[in-house]
């Protein structure tokens, strides 16, 4: 039996380009890993420092009591944001530096190690970095396997990268169960705007990966191939959350595709939920079913308002801009909040974009101020600019981003600062 501690840091984002939500969310990658480890007979401790507001000293005290053989720290705030993680490793670094002697093995999981394993290993000063989806790889490490595929570590010859990013099966993922206290603390309802929350919120993963390859999406080295869980397992998980008082769930799927069986199953559950999807994949009757099933929030990736812009992003969208607008407005008739996500691309005219946003707002659809594109290592955009990511990929992407744009989006609270100012100096 191996004793494994799984830690989600207490995230802070000052000075970051981070586009995602700042509120705590369920650390799904750690929850799934905990489930697999315990089913195999290992002892686990899951510490969500973000949800519980734990200081590093609190985490260290818990670890002294637990006496782990392996400590696992994630470098992104839950699977929901692996594709758009904070580029800087400052917060995970604070933990790894402080917990250096907390266990014989310190392991990092997340998008940074998946795309730039050598750099992540060096910056975090950990013993091992996991590349790709982490659940199965962590189980193999806990089982004591040596030279596990999808890991980066040091040996007598230096840093070794053993194989490439790994993917978990996922399709056999049983229902997750979360501690009651964690659910009680999860007051945030991700991307919900139509009403004030009363009960707790939660996140659920119905599918993983995406069948599309848009240039801006950093999923190539993790959570890539599209897979979906059996509907029965998803509904069992939803039922458990309902018994714990949850009134709203957010499906973290990279792309929530139309699924008649799942939506029909959700109708009788009495839960509200939100999704992120492509509006061009939803026919009118499916949008009506989506609303009846309890959906109150749609985040729809439109990205560009011109065919040329969508083509440059490899959207493979067969609808015209007018058809997309009509489908968004149709969705709004069934779902209280509908958002059209826009990205700043050269092919779009600023005045035309603002006119379209005004038109959408008049119809009850919110469209964001176009977000400047960040070329995440692991995305086609990064490879198009510089090739495969190397040990300086995050610094290169960050400097490029800061130099390219003189204004930023309304979803960012402050002007980002250079990566070197955000990260801690690496200790020898």
Secondary structure, DSSP 8 states (H G I E B T S, - for coil): --EEEEEE-----TT----S--S----HHHHHHHHHHHHTT-EEEEEEHHHHT--HHHHHHHHHHH--SEEEEESSSSGGGGGG--S--HHHHHHHHHTTTSSSEEEEESHHHHH-HHHHHHHHT-SEEE-B--HHHHHHHHTT-SS-TTEEEEETTEEEEES--B----TT-------HHHHHH----TT--SS---S-EEEE-SEES-S---TT---TTSS-S-EE--HHHHHHHHHHHHHTT--EEEE--SS----HHHHHHHHTTT-EEEEEE-GGG--HHHHHHHHHTTEEEEEEEEE-SSHHHHHHTT----S-HHHHHHHHHHHHTTSSEEEEEEB--TTS-HHHHHHHHHHHHHTTEEE---B-----TTSHHHHHHHSS--TTHHHHHHHHHHHH-SS--TT-SS----HHHHS-----
